Amino acid sequence: MQQSHWMQTIGRVAFLNCDPLFFNLNKEWNVLPAPPAWLTGHLLRRDCVLAPIPAADYARHADELILLPEIGICSKGEVGSVLVFGSMPLSEMRSIALPTDSATSVQLLRFLLSKHDLHPTLTVMGPDFDSMLEQCDGALLIGDRALESSKSHPDMVQLDLGEDWLSYTGKPMVFGVFAARKDTPVDILKKAQGALLDNLVEFEQVPSQREKVIQWSMSRSAMTHERLDRYFGEVFNRIDSENLDGLNQFLVEACGLSQGPQFAW
């Protein structure tokens, strides 16, 4: 990919959780939508200037990547879109299917299971509710699939990982971070991050903008207005000092990254 095109492209997670950042993004930016784990590869290959990637992927590639401040994908308590499903309590599950589309959720579940002293067999497979539960007692789903499955099968939600993390640590959970290659010019990063942050400020401060984002999300999902309005109160895109404390604990304790996160500025 030519450098000029790379410098104009921002990766976007192909779920609803970044809609407040990307709705009506300035037209000078190209947007590359992909599942979270795919965006990590796009970023490393210079397909995009920055992208929201799983926090666990940042830990895995911290020697090559740097984080952008202020924006991410986080929750404080119930997240609603990172869930373990099953017809029995978590403590009784002998096997849990793990999805292929998010490294952070998988790493977080492994960590939380160890804290509960639970040791089910974990099997990675395609993120499909029915096929996962045909083969395993439980299924971890994230994003839109988790939201839609919880709507169809509310009685089968056995664990909200954001809620369990808060219960264990008392801190918010940062599932996704905006990252860039360390060799990316800082002025380009500031310009791209600024465009996303401008959208976030408008979403936070202008009720009509929030409503437009909800309507846009409704057009791309099966979620109701009420559920999306609640969802955008469960999942946040602004990272503050409290979120940073949670991110640092996750990276150090669950991912083994000794130095914690490093930011571009």
C-alpha positions in Angstrom: 0.0 0.0 0.0 1.3 3.4 -0.9 2.4 5.6 2.0 0.0 8.4 1.1 -3.0 6.1 1.2 -1.7 4.5 4.5 -1.5 7.9 6.1 -5.1 8.7 5.2 -6.6 5.4 6.5 -7.9 4.7 10.0 -8.9 1.2 11.0 -12.3 0.7 12.5 -13.5 -2.3 14.5 -16.5 -4.0 12.7 -18.7 -3.8 15.8 -20.9 -1.1 17.2 -18.6 -0.1 20.1 -16.7 2.5 18.2 -19.7 4.1 16.4 -19.5 7.4 18.5 -16.0 7.9 17.1 -16.6 7.0 13.5 -20.1 8.3 12.7 -19.7 11.0 10.0 -15.9 10.9 10.3 -14.3 13.7 8.3 -14.2 12.6 4.6 -10.5 13.1 4.3 -10.0 9.8 6.2 -10.5 6.4 4.6 -11.9 3.8 7.0 -10.9 0.2 7.0 -13.5 -1.9 8.9 -12.4 -5.3 10.3 -12.8 -7.6 13.3 -10.6 -6.5 16.3 -7.9 -9.2 15.9 -7.7 -8.6 12.1 -7.0 -4.9 12.7 -3.8 -5.8 14.5 -2.4 -7.4 11.4 -3.5 -4.4 9.2 -1.8 -2.1 11.6 1.5 -4.0 11.6 1.4 -4.1 7.8 0.8 -0.4 7.6 -2.6 -0.8 6.0 -3.8 2.0 8.3 -2.3 4.8 10.4 -4.0 3.7 13.6 -6.7 1.3 14.7 -8.6 0.0 17.8 -7.1 -3.3 18.6 -7.5 -5.8 21.5 -5.5 -4.7 24.5 -4.0 -8.2 24.6 -2.7 -7.8 21.1 -1.0 -4.5 22.1 0.8 -6.5 24.9 1.9 -9.1 22.4 3.3 -6.5 20.0 4.4 -3.8 22.5 7.9 -3.7 21.0 6.4 -2.5 17.7 3.3 -0.5 18.7 2.5 2.7 20.7 -0.8 3.8 22.2 -2.9 6.9 21.5 -4.2 8.7 24.6 -7.8 9.5 25.5 -9.7 7.0 23.3 -10.4 3.3 23.5 -13.1 0.7 24.2 -13.8 0.3 27.9 -16.4 -0.4 30.6 -16.8 0.0 34.3 -18.8 -3.0 35.3 -21.4 -4.6 33.0 -20.3 -4.4 29.4 -23.1 -6.3 27.8 -21.1 -7.4 24.8 -18.4 -9.7 26.3 -20.4 -12.6 27.6 -20.2 -16.3 28.4 -23.3 -18.2 27.5 -24.4 -21.6 28.6 -27.3 -23.6 30.1 -25.5 -24.1 33.4 -23.5 -21.9 35.8 -19.9 -21.1 35.0 -18.7 -23.3 37.9 -20.3 -26.4 36.3 -18.9 -25.9 32.8 -16.4 -28.5 31.8 -15.7 -26.9 28.4 -15.9 -23.4 27.0 -15.7 -22.4 23.3 -13.5 -19.3 22.7 -14.0 -17.1 19.6 -11.4 -16.3 17.0 -12.2 -12.6 16.8 -10.9 -11.1 20.0 -7.6 -11.7 21.9 -8.5 -9.5 24.9 -11.7 -11.2 25.8 -10.0 -14.6 25.6 -7.1 -13.5 27.7 -9.4 -11.9 30.2 -11.6 -15.0 30.5 -8.5 -17.2 31.1 -7.4 -14.8 33.8 -10.8 -14.7 35.5 -11.2 -18.4 35.4 -7.9 -18.8 37.2 -9.0 -16.4 39.9 -12.2 -18.5 40.4 -10.0 -21.6 40.5 -12.0 -23.0 37.5 -10.3 -25.1 34.9 -12.6 -26.0 32.0 -11.3 -27.2 28.7 -11.0 -24.2 26.3 -11.5 -24.7 22.6 -11.0 -22.0 19.9 -13.6 -22.0 17.1 -15.6 -19.7 14.9 -17.9 -17.3 16.8 -21.2 -18.9 16.2 -23.6 -19.3 19.1 -25.3 -22.6 18.0 -22.2 -24.5 16.9 -20.2 -23.4 19.9 -22.8 -24.7 22.3 -23.3 -27.9 20.4 -19.7 -28.8 21.1 -19.0 -27.1 24.5 -20.9 -26.4 27.8 -20.2 -22.6 27.4 -19.4 -20.1 24.7 -17.6 -16.8 24.9 -19.0 -14.2 22.4 -18.2 -10.6 21.9 -19.5 -7.5 20.2 -22.6 -7.5 18.1 -22.9 -11.3 18.3 -23.0 -11.2 22.1 -25.6 -8.4 22.1 -27.8 -10.2 19.7 -27.4 -13.6 21.5 -28.2 -12.0 24.8 -31.4 -10.6 23.3 -32.4 -14.0 22.0 -31.2 -16.1 25.0 -31.1 -13.8 28.0 -31.5 -16.8 30.4 -28.2 -18.3 29.0 -26.0 -15.4 30.0 -23.8 -16.8 32.7 -20.9 -14.2 33.0 -20.3 -10.6 31.9 -16.6 -10.3 31.8 -16.6 -6.6 32.4 -18.6 -7.0 35.6 -16.4 -9.8 36.8 -13.3 -7.8 36.2 -14.7 -4.9 38.2 -15.7 -7.3 41.0 -12.1 -8.6 41.2 -10.1 -5.4 40.7 -12.5 -2.6 41.5 -11.3 -1.0 38.3 -12.7 -0.4 34.8 -11.8 -2.8 32.0 -10.2 -1.5 28.8 -10.9 -4.1 26.1 -9.6 -2.1 23.1 -6.9 0.4 22.7 -6.1 2.7 19.8 -2.6 1.8 18.6 -0.1 2.8 15.9 3.3 1.6 14.8 6.1 3.3 16.7 7.6 4.5 13.4 4.5 6.5 12.5 5.0 10.3 12.5 3.5 11.8 15.6 1.9 14.7 13.7 -0.1 12.3 11.6 -1.2 10.4 14.7 -2.3 13.6 16.4 -4.4 14.6 13.4 -6.1 11.3 13.1 -6.7 11.0 16.8 -8.0 14.5 16.9 -10.6 13.7 14.2 -11.9 10.8 16.3 -11.8 12.8 19.5 -13.8 15.6 17.9 -16.6 13.1 17.1 -16.5 11.7 20.6 -16.9 15.2 22.2 -19.9 15.9 20.0 -21.4 12.5 20.9 -20.9 13.2 24.6 -22.1 16.8 24.6 -24.8 17.1 21.8 -28.0 15.1 22.4 -28.9 15.2 18.7 -25.5 13.7 17.7 -26.0 10.9 20.2 -29.4 10.2 18.7 -27.9 10.1 15.2 -25.3 7.6 16.3 -27.9 5.4 17.8 -30.0 5.6 14.6 -26.9 4.7 12.6 -26.2 1.7 14.9 -29.8 0.6 14.6 -29.5 0.5 10.8 -26.6 -1.9 11.1 -27.8 -4.2 13.8 -30.9 -5.9 15.3 -30.7 -3.9 18.5 -33.5 -1.7 19.6 -33.2 2.0 20.4 -33.6 1.3 24.1 -30.9 -1.3 24.1 -28.4 0.8 22.1 -29.0 3.8 24.3 -28.2 1.6 27.3 -25.2 0.0 25.5 -23.6 3.3 25.0 -23.8 3.8 28.7 -22.1 0.4 29.3 -19.3 0.8 26.8 -17.2 4.0 26.7 -14.7 5.4 24.2 -13.0 7.9 26.5 -10.1 6.7 28.6 -9.4 8.6 31.8 -6.9 8.0 34.6 -9.2 5.4 36.3 -9.4 3.5 33.0 -5.6 3.7 32.7 -5.2 2.1 36.1 -7.4 -0.8 34.9 -5.5 -1.1 31.6 -2.2 -1.2 33.4 -3.4 -3.9 35.8 -4.7 -6.0 32.9 -1.6 -5.7 30.8 0.7 -6.5 33.8 -1.3 -9.2 35.6 -3.2 -10.9 32.8 -0.8 -10.3 29.8 2.6 -10.3 31.6 3.7 -6.9 30.1 6.1 -5.7 32.8 6.3 -2.0 31.8 2.6 -1.4 31.3 1.2 0.8 28.4 3.4 3.3 26.5 1.8 6.3 24.8 2.8 8.3 21.7 2.5 11.6 23.8 
